């Protein structure tokens, strides 16, 4: 009887732990709440010529497409430019958007409201923002609407004025989706699309990033910056692998 009671108690404990896990409301900044705000990076400097070209392109054009391999700093530099524009008063808000597509495996339906559902997909953007402005200010900006999460599926019909619009992982958007996103650009706004056409999670031929970048290259007011494996600023092995896989 003692062993049976012990097994029953253990089963109940495991069940309770699972229920707690799935009922908890997860937030990408939750781990920051229990510790003091980390020091954040105030000034970002380019690590190579193409990064410098990208920073200049974002500052000089209303629309920039940053295309190239993973690890070249596309997302981080775009987020840095967005933060600088917001803090300088050049824009009223930062709008973050990213396709909600898993990289090769399905994690099923996510619980929570819209922000909680999108949080796992936007984690790389949160990480970059946290580096730039710190967790406390990031949470404050999200609460007052200065930083907005806008799923791609909800962007149709909007006109984005006085905003810095960041579309990350654009290789997972179809041609029609990217066309719709580009035509959301309003007055006094800047839009940056980042992505690697060689790492799309869509079916072959569905990604529209490469085609859009080719068609818009050379249009006045639009910059297309193409990064290469030589611009990778992650572990040196990343650049080495990109030339072989």
N, C-alpha and C positions, 0 to 999 in steps of 0.2 A: 504493500500500500504506500509505503514511503517513497519508493521509486516512481510509482505512478503519479503521486501527487507532485513530485519534483519535476517530472516530464511535463505535466499539465501547467505548472507555474512557469516553466521555461517557455512553453509554447505561447502562453498569454503575454509574457514579457516581449517576445519577438513580435507578436501581433501589435502590441502597443507601440513599439518602436517604429514599425512600418507605418502605422496610422499617423504618428507624430510627424514622420518624415514627409508624408504626402500632404498633410494638412498645413504644414508650415508655409507661410508666405515668404518666398525667397526674393531677395533684392540684390542686385549686383554690388551694391555698396554696403551691404549689411555688415561685412567684416570690418568696415571702417568705423562703425558706430561705437565699438567697444574700446577703441584705442585713440590716442591723440593724433591729430591730423599730421600726416607726414609732410616734410618740406617738399615743395614742388618746384619744378623747373621753370625759371622765369624767362630764360632766353634760349632759343633753339638756333643752332648753327648748322649749316649744311655740311655733310661729311664728304661730298664729292661734287663734281661739276653738274651732274644731272639733278641732284637734289637742289643745288643753287638755282638751276634753271627752273625747277618746279616751283620753288618759293617765289621767284620773280614772276613767273607766269600767273600764279594765283593773285599776286598783288596787282598785276597789270591788266587782267582780263576778267570779264564777268562770268565766263564759263571756261573751266579747265578740265581736261580729261587726262588723268595720270594712269598710264597703261604700262604694265611691266610685271616682273616676277615678284613673288612673295619676298618680304624682308628688305625691300629697297626703301622703306620709309614713306611710302605714298600716303597711307592713312594717318600716320603720326604728324607729318608735315601739314596735311590738310587740316587736321584738328588744331594744330598750333596756330595756323593762320586764322581759323575761325575764332579761337579764343582771343587773339590779338585784335581782331576786328570788333568783337563784342566789347572788350575792355576799353578800346579807343573810342567807342561810341559810333563807329561806322555802320553798325547794324544793331537792330533791336533784339535779335534772337538768333539762336543757332538751331537749325532743324536737322536732325539725324535720321537717316533712313538706310535700310539694309534689307535685302531679300531674306525672307524667313525660310531658307532652304538648308536642310541638313547636308553635311558633307559625307554622303555615301551611306548613312544609316538613319533610320527613322526613330525618333525618340517619343513618338506618339503625341497625344494632345497634352498641352501644358495647362496647369490650373492657374487661376487668378485673373486679374483684370488685364487690359490691353498692355499696360506697361510691364506687368509681370510676365506676360507671355512673350513679349519681345526682348526682355532683358537678357536671356542667354545668347541670343543672336547679336546683340549690341555690346556684349562684354568687351571686345577689343576697343570699341570706341570709348566706353567708360574708363578703361585702363588708361588710354591716352589722355582723356580729359582729367582724370585724377592726377596724372603726372604734371599737368599744366596748371591746374588751379586748386588742387587739393580736394579731398573728399567732402569737407564741410561746405565749401562754397559750391561744389558741384550739386550737392543735395539741395542747397538753397535755390540755385538757379533752376533746377528741375521743378521745384515746388512753385516758384513764381512764374514759370513759363518762359524764362529766358533761354532755356534749353528744352527743346521739344522733341519727342519721339514721334515720328510720322511713318507708319508702315506704308510701303509702296502701294499696296492695294487701296489705301485711303487718300491718295494724293490727287486723284482725278478731280478736276473742277476747281482746284485751288489756284490762287495767284499769290505767289510768295514775294511780298514786298519787304524791303528793309531787313533782309535775312541773309544769313550765310547757310547755304544748303549743302549738306554733305551726304553723298550717295556712295556708300561703301560696298565692296564686293559686287560691282556692277556687271561683272561677267556672268552673274546668275540672273540677269534680267534679259528678257527677250527684246528684240528690236522694237516692238510696239510699246513695251513698258518704258524703255529708255526714251523713245520719242515723246511719250506722254510726260515723263519727268522733266525733260529739257524744256518743254513748252509751259511748265509751271513758273519759270523764271520771271520775276516781276521787277519793278523799279528799285534801284539802289540795292540790288542783291548780287550776291556772288554764289555760284554753284560749282562744286567740284565733284567729279565722278572718279572713283578709283577702282582698279580691278586688274586681274591677270587673265586674259583671254584663254590662256593655256590651262587654267585650273577651274573651268566651269563645271558645276554640278548638274547642269541641265543636260538633256539629251543632245547628242551630236547635231550641230547645225542650228540649235535653237538660240544660243547666246547672240545678242546683238551688239556687244561692245566693240568687237573688232571692226565690224562694218560701219558702225556709227563713227568711230574714231577716224577711219579712212575717209569717210564722206565729209567730215567737218574739218579735217586738216587743211589749214590755209585760209579758212574763213576769218575775215577781220573780226577782232574781239573775242575769238575763241582760240585757246591754246591746247595743243595735243602734245604732251610730254611723254616720251617713250623711254622707260628705264630699262636697264639691261642687267645681266647677271653680275657684271662688274660693279654695279651699284649696291649690291647686297651689303647690309650693315649688321646682319645677324652673325651667327657663328660662321667662320670661314668655310665649313663643310657645306653650308647651304648653297653657296655659289658653286662649289665643286660638283655637288649633286645635280644642280640645275642643268649642267652641261652634258649630263649622262642619262638622265631619266625623263 
